[in-house]
Amino acid sequence: MPWDHYTDIYLGVIQPLQRVSDQLSITIEIEAEGEIDENTVNLKIRETLNQIGAEIERFE
């Protein structure tokens, strides 16, 4: 899915599921062409996931 459709996924999939269940589990898998800056990964992505209490199964 192209990244610019994330709002559609939230509004059309996650919100309706949230209305019918308190217990949702979301798995995110992201692939990117080229390298992602290590500072972006560590200082932004990992920090955000830690702050929201996300369980990280694998982070490569």
N, C-alpha and C positions, 0 to 999 in steps of 0.2 A: 504494500500500500504506500503510495507517495506520502511523504510527511505532511504535506499541506492538507490532508484529509483528516487530521487528528481531531479537529472540532466536530466533524461529521460523525466520527466513531464515538466521541463522547456523548453527543446529543442523541444519536440514533441507536446506540447500543448500550453504553454504560448507564446513562440516566434512566432509561426504561427498566433495566435490570435492577437498578438501585431502588426503584419504586416498589418492586415486588419482593426484594430480599435484602436483609441487612448484612448478610454474609457473602460478599463477593470476593473472589480472588482473581487478580489480574496478573498475567505473565507478559512481560515485554521482551521482545527479541529485536535488536536493532542491528542492521548491517549497513556499513558505509563504505563507499569507494575511497581509497586513500587512507592516510593515517589521521587519527584524531589526536590533537594535542594532549599530552599527558596532564598538563595543568587543568585543562577543561574536564578531563575524566576525574582527576583526584579532587580538585578544589570545588567543582560545581556539581558534577553528577553524583559522585560517591557521597559528598557532603549532604546533598539534598536527600538522597535515599536514606542515609543514616538519620537525618533529622525527622523524617516522616516515619521512621521505624520499619522500613521495608526490609523484607527478607531477601537477601541476595543469594541466589543459588549458584550462579556462575558469572564471573566478570572477567572477560579476557581482554 
